[in-house]
Amino acid sequence: MSDDHTHVQEFFGARAADWDSRFPDDGPAYAAAAAALGLREGDRVLDAGCGTGRALPPLRAAVGLSGVVLGADLTPAMLEAAVRAGRDADGQLLLADVAALPLRSESLDAVFAAGLIAHLPDPAQNLRELARVVRPGGALALFHPIGRAALAARQGRQITPDDLRAEPNLRPLLAGSGWRMTSYADEDDRFLALAVRES
């Protein structure tokens, strides 16, 4: 396992048990971001880096009982927290690295990724892997329940020009990874970039 993976597992593993209680008011933001994907009944969607599975209920509601909802995360403790919260009823949980997903190419209609991009060891390659598993014309939502400035303030740091989530950085990163950005919002109460998988 790479040092990046070990660091991510240690960081999130230590915080998994009380993760949801630390951010109790994020539910509506997750629901709104999931809705922005434009999912339909019967669609197949992955929550990449699903953590405790907070996006799984709104994703399940969007695709209905005939759809497929998967949640993949690298940290066992996060998936265990998702099970304790009962969110495994809304989607199948996979202990998996989003850099090498155990999924067929073009097998999904959409990917939802909350807070994921900042933790990717090779963002361009990892976004290409997400593009691989999504059909042409499928959607990607890169989401965070608060915007970049609010998140930086919470973490006691300043936004830097090299922030991957800054639109001038993110748009070409997505374009080089098989995605075309269709919308971008960076507000105090949310960050949401939507993209479409190129053919």
C-alpha positions as MATLAB code, in Angstrom:
seq = 'MSDDHTHVQEFFGARAADWDSRFPDDGPAYAAAAAALGLREGDRVLDAGCGTGRALPPLRAAVGLSGVVLGADLTPAMLEAAVRAGRDADGQLLLADVAALPLRSESLDAVFAAGLIAHLPDPAQNLRELARVVRPGGALALFHPIGRAALAARQGRQITPDDLRAEPNLRPLLAGSGWRMTSYADEDDRFLALAVRES';
ca = [
       0.000    0.000    0.000;
       1.353    3.430   -0.889;
       2.163    6.054    1.732;
      -0.739    8.127    0.347;
      -3.154    5.267    1.046;
      -1.753    4.680    4.516;
      -2.079    8.375    5.350;
      -5.696    8.495    4.109;
      -6.626    5.362    6.048;
      -4.995    6.651    9.225;
      -6.591   10.088    8.912;
     -10.130    8.837    8.264;
      -9.854    5.696   10.368;
      -9.142    7.799   13.459;
     -12.179   10.005   12.754;
     -14.720    7.468   11.483;
     -16.572    6.779   14.744;
     -17.656   10.390   15.283;
     -17.526   11.680   11.696;
     -21.290   12.110   11.282;
     -21.709   13.779   14.677;
     -19.006   16.312   13.769;
     -20.984   17.419   10.709;
     -24.639   16.831   11.634;
     -26.175   19.462    9.354;
     -24.735   18.307    6.008;
     -27.682   16.120    4.993;
     -29.573   18.712    2.907;
     -26.391   19.699    1.056;
     -25.713   16.056    0.183;
     -29.296   15.618   -1.017;
     -29.110   18.738   -3.206;
     -25.781   17.680   -4.721;
     -27.078   14.177   -5.418;
     -30.141   15.695   -7.107;
     -27.867   17.828   -9.299;
     -26.568   14.646  -10.966;
     -29.929   14.307  -12.737;
     -30.209   10.591  -12.011;
     -33.190    8.628  -13.270;
     -35.009    5.540  -12.081;
     -32.871    2.490  -12.805;
     -29.556    4.332  -13.142;
     -26.281    2.951  -11.778;
     -24.262    5.296   -9.567;
     -21.069    5.120   -7.509;
     -20.302    7.188   -4.430;
     -16.497    7.290   -4.763;
     -14.803    7.750   -1.414;
     -18.191    7.274    0.260;
     -16.950    7.544    3.836;
     -19.843    6.904    6.206;
     -22.264    6.769    3.277;
     -24.116   10.034    3.795;
     -24.834   10.316    0.059;
     -26.213    6.790   -0.272;
     -29.815    7.539    0.874;
     -30.374   10.436   -1.578;
     -28.668    8.488   -4.368;
     -30.948    5.506   -3.679;
     -33.982    7.793   -3.667;
     -32.921    9.148   -7.074;
     -32.406    5.776   -8.797;
     -35.192    3.870   -7.046;
     -35.256    0.205   -6.184;
     -34.431   -0.791   -9.772;
     -31.211    1.226   -9.764;
     -27.770    0.291   -8.494;
     -26.002    2.294   -5.771;
     -22.411    1.483   -4.852;
     -20.282    3.081   -2.164;
     -16.513    2.584   -2.394;
     -14.020    3.640    0.244;
     -10.410    2.843    1.111;
     -10.929    3.005    4.894;
     -12.555    0.000    6.595;
     -13.562    2.055    9.651;
     -15.572    4.440    7.475;
     -17.460    1.557    5.866;
     -18.092    0.079    9.324;
     -19.563    3.436   10.393;
     -21.785    3.392    7.296;
     -23.087   -0.047    8.306;
     -23.716    1.099   11.888;
     -25.731    4.012   10.478;
     -27.794    1.560    8.396;
     -26.701    3.092    5.110;
     -25.723   -0.268    3.672;
     -29.475   -0.700    3.127;
     -29.252    2.017    0.453;
     -26.186    0.774   -1.409;
     -23.609   -1.968   -1.703;
     -20.423   -1.039    0.129;
     -17.031   -1.881   -1.395;
     -13.640   -1.710    0.279;
     -11.875   -0.375   -2.798;
      -9.390    2.190   -4.032;
     -10.911    4.676   -6.485;
      -7.569    4.532   -8.329;
      -8.311    0.911   -9.326;
     -12.028    0.222   -9.128;
     -13.249   -3.395   -9.340;
     -15.866   -2.374  -11.918;
     -16.342   -2.963  -15.630;
     -15.620   -0.120  -18.036;
     -18.653    2.052  -18.873;
     -20.792    0.157  -16.336;
     -22.128    3.238  -14.492;
     -24.286    6.243  -15.322;
     -22.741    8.583  -12.755;
     -20.178    9.100  -10.010;
     -20.678   11.197   -6.887;
     -17.515   12.245   -5.041;
     -17.748   14.224   -1.804;
     -14.489   15.696   -0.560;
     -12.544   13.198   -2.643;
     -10.343   15.241   -4.951;
      -8.136   16.674   -2.201;
      -7.199   13.129   -1.140;
      -6.318   11.703   -4.563;
      -2.623   10.825   -4.899;
      -2.675   11.273   -8.696;
      -5.740   13.404   -9.523;
      -5.441   13.205  -13.324;
      -4.994    9.432  -13.355;
      -7.627    8.903  -10.658;
     -10.197   11.016  -12.531;
      -9.411    8.964  -15.651;
     -10.245    5.843  -13.649;
     -13.608    7.365  -12.691;
     -14.184    8.193  -16.363;
     -13.353    4.594  -17.313;
     -16.252    3.171  -15.296;
     -18.826    5.721  -16.529;
     -20.596    5.469  -19.888;
     -20.087    8.297  -22.412;
     -22.482   11.096  -21.504;
     -22.574    9.984  -17.868;
     -22.110   12.469  -15.043;
     -19.609   13.308  -12.301;
     -20.307   15.455   -9.255;
     -17.344   16.743   -7.246;
     -18.887   18.023   -4.044;
     -18.102   19.410   -0.622;
     -20.789   20.609    1.823;
     -18.950   23.910    2.322;
     -17.029   26.047   -0.146;
     -13.283   26.355   -0.512;
     -12.933   29.546    1.556;
     -15.083   28.220    4.399;
     -13.185   24.933    4.419;
      -9.820   26.704    4.479;
     -10.982   28.876    7.383;
     -12.191   25.784    9.271;
      -8.759   24.212    8.782;
      -6.891   27.387    9.731;
      -5.269   27.921    6.348;
      -5.485   30.183    3.313;
      -6.647   29.192   -0.161;
      -3.638   28.882   -2.447;
      -3.549   29.430   -6.218;
      -2.644   25.769   -6.781;
      -5.851   24.490   -5.109;
      -7.140   21.739   -7.424;
     -10.727   22.844   -6.806;
     -10.151   26.362   -8.147;
     -12.015   26.591  -11.437;
      -8.938   27.552  -13.537;
      -7.189   24.405  -12.242;
     -10.131   22.021  -12.140;
     -11.521   22.655  -15.628;
      -8.322   21.598  -17.500;
      -7.695   18.770  -15.037;
     -11.126   17.327  -15.826;
     -10.713   17.945  -19.555;
      -7.452   16.028  -19.573;
      -9.068   13.144  -17.709;
     -12.024   12.441  -19.978;
     -14.552   14.885  -18.503;
     -16.099   18.177  -19.636;
     -17.090   20.538  -16.832;
     -20.686   21.712  -17.235;
     -21.143   23.809  -14.093;
     -19.131   25.147  -11.189;
     -20.266   26.625   -7.869;
     -18.001   27.615   -4.984;
     -20.115   29.287   -2.313;
     -19.910   29.458    1.487;
     -22.418   26.636    1.907;
     -21.272   24.296   -0.891;
     -18.763   23.392   -3.523;
     -20.171   21.570   -6.545;
     -18.542   20.969   -9.897;
     -20.490   18.913  -12.417;
     -18.940   17.241  -15.436;
     -19.979   14.963  -18.288;
     -17.978   11.978  -19.489;
     -16.696   12.636  -22.981;
     -17.229    9.960  -25.645;
];
